[in-house]
Amino acid sequence: MTPQRRRTGLPAALLLTLILCALSWTPALVQQARARPADPVAALAAAAHPLRTTEPGGSVADLRPLGAMVGDAKVVGIGEATHSSHEFFTNKHRIFRYLVEEKGFTAFALEANWSAGLRINDYVLHGKGDLRKIMQEEFQDAYRLWNTREYVDLFTWMRDYNAHHARKVQFIGNDAAYAGPELFDRVTGYAREHHPALLPRLAELYRGQRPEPGTSVRDTMQALLKQPLAERRANADRARQALDLLAGQHPGGDRRGFDRRAFDSAVQDARAVSQVAGMYTYDLDDPKAVADCMRYRDRVMADNTVWWQRHTGQKILLSAHNAHVSYVSDNPAQYPKMQGAFLRDRLGSAYVNVRLTFSEGSFNTVDDEGRTKPVTVGPAAPGSNEHTLDQVAHRPAWLLDMRNAPRAAKDWLAGARPTRNIGTAYPEPEYMTALGRSYDLLIHVHSIRAAELLTP
């Protein structure tokens, strides 16, 4: 989720959305865009690849240019200009199916908590649990916008695919705002089987951190924020000690009977607990601490994505807001470095990103009280990036490799202009974004509609 615009005097319950990076972030507005180069529409149109549909199913021949653009990438980050629009969700579903069937991708990562990812992955792999119930329980508060029919359709397709194929697809939650009881149980379960002498110390270190039975995700996160900062920092220190304790059990030279995969997974679960505790160590009344928190979160999401890729060898479609997959922050004072920049540092050219844009339509939002409502906006204003992109005649959508665009298009893409980046709050100011400096590929969708939210 993308972060909330900074306000003064927020009560603790509202500060939660900052920790979740739930609502829209507000960059300092640039008063005037760069001087506009020669009309780029013809150059954009010449390089654009029309997309037949944004809906999954049917022929994917129109996505083959995307496959060539992706090349040998191990992680493809696909953004979204809103957090809850049908066409953005279904377009990612369609692209994932293509990447699975034609490019060997087998993992879908989302801005969801690591423990939520474990539960959904159990469903995707083994059919374990009631999918809608899992989504209802895990996708709360800022994550409420993931609880949609479109994601039910994606996860159902993944489950069906696994039922008929030996090579399995998996789901990952790479975020760190909530550590479910599953994480604690997996860590202690591994210790019980392999290092039972650690159990008393782990119980001491995790005391008070495992969510209470029957407590919702939302209530747990709010309760954490109400704790004194010193207590939250003490919890984070104990969670780090638990991680170090377990990680220190690596056998070194003598590896007889050592299950490396099980050990690595248990350590990663302990790391996820520590990451979540770390998210709550920042003083959100201090603007510098807010920036540090935002940087921490993007680094953690990148760390978890890279861990999964290197641990499993799977190629990953990473779904996040446009801001999070970007190489360049539009607001470095408050959001110093984005997930996409961390991924490029770690993976180099094995990470490729895609920005999704739109001209007009609707999307779901969440207000400060947690209520959802759809919002509709008209065509993008003249002078914005989307206004020019929408003049390319392809409908419903088109694809562009900005790295190899014609000179007139590339010059235009290098300029910063007002651009829609809508998180969970609305209205908000527009960003000044230079598309070609922040992204490799672009998919422009003419019109969008709000995703179909499920009953909470």
PyMOL commands that set and color helices and strands:
alter all, ss='L'
color gray80, all
select helices_A, chain A and resi 12-19+41-47+61-70+86-103+114-126+131-138+141-146+149-164+181-194+196-205+217-226+229-247+260-279+287-312+322-325+339-350+385-389+402-404+407-413+435-438
alter helices_A, ss='H'
color red, helices_A
select strands_A, chain A and resi 49-51+75-78+105-113+170-175+315-319+351-366+372-377+397-401+417-419+431-433+441-448
alter strands_A, ss='S'
color yellow, strands_A
deselect
rebuild
show_as cartoon
